[in-house]
């Protein structure tokens, strides 16, 4: 019979593995070409994997919650139309192991240079079992490039009491982690504390278990605060010209281009101009090295239907005009609402903007999206009486005002740079030309 191997697809340049969330078919089931066969999760986003052939499922080589390397065979499909008996998903047999591509030999990993990777599944198991970071680093990984796999951490936990844990090499510098919905993150240089047993709960309460994405977001936020000393600066901007211009042109803009004109692309346009003036705001930290990014990839925090936030990234935002930025913003927002974002859509960000004003907040103190060093929050636009200087003297006028806040990593962004960049963004917004063409 003709059998087609379905492999774990490559979902982004830095993504080497994915976790199986759900199988939609079982051995013996019929599947059509491009029909969704399974859901997978990476450190960035959940995705659907379509079938690359039509036929009958012969076997599934991995179970739900298994972590699978990119390129590994995950299922086999008989394209001859004759259902074939196959064992249910189980631990890989010797025959399967002989077919599935073997991972590359473990590379030599220096735990102190910030190059070691741990998947969210491994980190979750380590946290539940009270395995601290120094102890986790002592485990010899059998995965690709020496990474610690689910099997490695479970074997270690099972044999933990049989022998004293191996002493880990001191790691004075950060260790690389990957975390959800946001680009790769440098972890805190401190060991993760063992989780305490759940406290007794009483009274009239409802217990809600965090979903997988909320757990990853929580981990990402905690590690960001532990990694970067956060400082937040505030300013305000008179955006009256922007509001009036948008109100004037939005109808014609949508009629001409088929795109709704929101404030977000206007804000991103101003941010990119100011990053050019202050390029050190567009960097990351790797140990004692500052990595200056020459690409301007702007992340935009976007709400998912679940209420969680994800950060798709507009690549090379400096090369796009307002129409191009609008198409990117609207496309990502629509994809997020439909849970159609791809893993690559959330990678490679160098700076992030979040619109807390969407939810009615005047201002906020956002948490840095690691490994970036700054994040800008824009608040709600409100009418306020303001004192204006005119040739005839000071007057009080009703203006459209908006607060801006910038959280930045004080290891590399000092108060002067942070405040200067934030002021530049406010000035750029206030200098908006109300007569510009779209």
N, C-alpha and C positions, 0 to 999 in steps of 0.2 A: 504494500500500500504506500501511497505518497504521504509522507509525514513532514510537516513544517514545524521548525522550532521557533517559538516566540521568545525573544530575549528582552531583558530589562533595558528600555531605551535610555539613551543619553539625554538628560534633561537640563543640562547646563554645564558650563565649562568647569566649575569647581565641585560639581555634585558627583560623587563616586558610588553612592549606594542609596537605596530607598527601602522603606518599610511597606510590606503588604498590609493594606487595611481591610480589603474586602474582595472576595471572588464573587463574580456574578454568574459564573458557570461552574459545573462540576463535570468530572469525567463521564462521557456518554452524551453530554448535552450538545446540541447543534449551536454553531456560532456563525454569524455572517461577517463578511469583510467589513472592517471599521466599526463593528459593534463593540461597545465597551465590555472588556473582559474582566478588568479588575481596577480597584482604586489603590493608589500608592501614596505614600507621604515621604517627602524629603524634609530637610531642615528648613526649607523655605515655604513650601506650599503643598497642598494636596492636589493630586492630578489623576485623571482617568487614563488608562492604557487601552487603546483599541486593538482588536485582533487584526493581524496582518494577513490573514487568510480566512477563507470560508470552509467549513467542514465540521468534523466531530472532535470534541475535546478527548484526547487520548489520556493525558495525565497532567496533573499540576505538581510541579516539583517543589513548591514552597507553600507553607501554611500562613495563615493570618498572623501578623506580628513578626514574621521572619524578616530579617534585614538582608537584602539581596544586592550584590554588587552590580554595577552597570555592565551590561554585556553578557550576563549569565542567562542561561536558558531557564525560563520560568514556567513554560507550558509547551505541550506538543499537540498539534492539530492534525488529524487525518483528513486530507483533502479529497480522499477517494470516495467519501460519502458513506462508508461502511463503519458503523460504530464499533470501536474496539474496546474490549474489556481492559480496564486499567485500575491499579490500586488507588485508593483514596489518598489525598495529600498526607504525607507523613514525613518523618525524618528521612533525609536523603539516604537511599540505599547505596551499596557499593557500585552497582551498575550506573545509577544516576551520577554519582560522584565522578565516575570515569568519563561521563559525557559532559557534565557541566564544566566550563572553562575554569581552570584552577587559578587562584589569585597569584599575583606576582610574589616572588620571595620577599619576606619582610625586609624593608630598608633599614639602615642604621638610623635610629631616631635619637636625637639629643633632647631630652625632656626639658632642658634649660634654655633652649633657644626659641621657644614659642612656636614650634612646628608640629606638635602632636595634636591629633584629631580624635575626638570622641563623639560618636553619634548620640542624638537625644535618647535613644533606647538604652545605650550603655550608661549614660549619665543618670537616667531615671532608675535603673537597677542599682547603680552605685549608691544613689541617695537613699533608696529604700533599705539597702543592706548596711548603711552606715560606713561605706567605703570612702574615706577621705581622698583628696586629690593626690597627696603624696603617696598614699597606698595604691591608688589607681595607676599612677605612673610606674609603679614597680611591676605591673603585670605585663608579661611578654605577649604581644599581640601576634595573632596568626593571620590577620586580614591583610588586605591590600596595603602596601607600604608600611607594614608593621602595625596596622591599626588594631586596637582591641575590639573584638567582636562580641556579640551576645554570648556565644559559646564560651569565649575566654573568660568573661566576667562571671558567668554562672559556674564554670568549673572552679574558678578561684574562690568564689563564695562557698561552694560545696566542700572544698578542701581547706578552708581557712583555719579551721580549728586544729587540723592535723599537724601543722608546722607553723613556726613563728613567721610573720610576714617579712618578706624581703625588705631590707632597708633601701629606701629610694634615694637617688641622688638629689641633693638639695637643688631646688629650682627657684632661683631668686627672681627670674623674669616671668612675664605672663605666659600662659599656655593657650594655644589656639583652640577655640570651641566653635561649633556651629550651632545656631539657634534659629527658631522659627521666624517666619513672616518678616524677617528682617535679614540684612546681609550678614556675612560671617562676622563673628565677634571674638575679640580677645578677652579671655576670661580673667577673673580676679586672680592675683598672685597669691591668694590665701586658700587654704584647704577648705573644702566644703564641710560644714559641720554636720554630724549625723543627725537625722531627723528624729525629733522626740516622738514618743508614742502619743497618739491622739488623746486629747483631754476628754474626760467624760462630758457628755452633753445632756443637758436636762432642760425642761421648760417647753414652752410652746414654740417649737422651731421646725424648720424644714432643712434637711441636709441636702445640698446640691453638690454633686461631684463635678470637679472641673473637667471640661472636655480636653482632648489632647492638645488643641491649639492654645487654649487658655493656660495650660501647664507650661507650654513652651514659651508663651509670652511672659509669664511670671518669672520663669528662669532667666529669660533674656533681660528683663528689667532689673532683677536682683544683681545679676552679674555686671550689668552696665554701671550701676551705682557703685559696686565694689571695685570696679576697674578704674573708673574715671572720677577724680575729684570734681564734682559738678559746681559750676558757678552760673547764675542766671542774671542777665542784665535786662532792663526794661526801657522802652521809650514809647512814644506815640507818634502817629503820623496823621496829617490832614489829608484824607483821600477823597475830598470833595470832587476834585477834577476827574478822578477815576470813576466815581459813582455816576456823575453826570454824563460822562462820555459813554460809559457802558449802557446807561438807560437810553441814550440817543441812538446808538448804533446796533444794539443787540438784535433788533428785529431784522434789519437789513443784513446783518452778518449771518444770521441763521438762514435767511432766504437765499443768500448768495452761495454759502458754503455747506448748508445742511448741518451745521454744528451750533449747539448752544454755547454762547460766550459767558463763561463764569469768571469770577475774580482770580481763581487759582492760576491760570496761565499768565495773567498780568503780574501776579506776585512773583512767579517763577522767573519771568523775564527780567524783573528788577533784581532779583537775587543773583542771577547769573552775571549781570553787569557788575555787581558789587564784588563777586568772587574774583573777577578779573583784577579788581583793584587791590584785593586782599587775598592773594592765592594761598596763604598759610592756613586759611580757614577750611581749605579743601584738601585735608591730609588725613593720615592715620598714624598710629603709634605702634611700633613693633620693637618691644624692649627699649633699648636706648636709641633707636633709630626713628626718625620722622620720615614717613613715606609721603612725599608731595605728589598729589594726583594731578595729572595734566588733562584728564578727561573730566568734564563737568556733567556728572550723572546725578540728577536730582530726584530723590525719593519723595513721594507724596503719600502721606498717611491716608488710608482709605478704609471706610467701614465695610465689613462683610455682613451678610444677612444675619449671622449669628450675634452680631454686636461686637465681635472682635475686630481688631484693626490689623491691616496688612499694609506693607509699603512697596508698591510697585515703583519701578525706577524708570525715569525718562532718560535714556542714554543720549549723550552728546547734546544736552539741552542748549548749549551755546551756539549750535549750528542751526537751530530752528527759529523760524519767525513766529509771530503770535498765532497764526493759523495752525502751524505745525504743532506748537505746544498745546493748543486747544484740542486738536485731534487726539494727541497722546493722552491728555488728561481725561477727556470724555471716554476714550476707548478703554483705559484702565479702570475707570469708575464703573463702566458698564460690565466689564469682565469680572470685576470684584463682586458686583451685585449678583451675577449669575454663577459665581464660583467657577469661573473659567480662566482664571489667571494661570499662566504656565510658570514652572519653576524659574526659568530664565528671566521672567518679568520682574522678579524681586531681587536680582543679584546686581552687584557692581556699583551700588550707590556710593556717592562721595559726600553728599550733603542732603539733609532731609528738611522738609517743611511740613508742618501740621496745622490745620485750620481748626483751632478750638472754638472759633466763633461760630462754626456750623452748629454747635450744640448750645449756643447762647452764652458761652463764657466770654468775659471781657479780656481775660489774659490767663496764661498758664505757665507752669515751670516744667517744660517737657524733659523727658529722659533721653539722653544721647543714644542714637542708633549705632551701636558698635559695628565696625571699628572706626566709624567717623568720629570727628572731634567737636561737632557742633550741630544743633538742631534749632530751627526757627519756628516759633508759634505765632500765628496771627489770630487776633481776637475778633469779636463781633464788631461790626461797624455801627456806631451810634451817633445820633445828632446831639451836639453839645454847644453851648454858647462859648465862644472863644474870642480872645482879644486879638485883633488884627492891626498891624501897623500900616497906615496908608499915608499918602502925601499930605492929606489934610489932618492927620493925627490918628490916634488910636480909636478904633471902633469895636463894638461887640457885634459879632455876627454868628449865625447858626451854621456850624460846619459839620461835615461827616468825619468823625474821628475814629481811629483804630489803634489799639495797643499792640505793640510787638514785643516779644520776649525771645531772648537767645540764651540757651543753655550751652555751655562749652566746657571742654576738658582743660582744666587749669594746669595740667602737666605741660601742655604745649601752647595753649591759648591764654595769654595773660589778659588782665582787665583792659589794658589799652587797646589791644587788637580786637577783643570781643566787642567792646563798646564802640570802637571806630567802625567796625563792620556793620553793627546794628544801626548806628546813626546814618551810615551811608545808604542802607536799604530804605530807611524812613525818608531820607532826602530824595532818593530816587523816585519813591512813590509820590511824594509831594510835588515833584517837578514834572509829573506826567503831563504831556501835551494834550489839552482837551480838544484840540483841532486836528489831531493826527488822523490819518486815513487808516482803514483796517484792511 
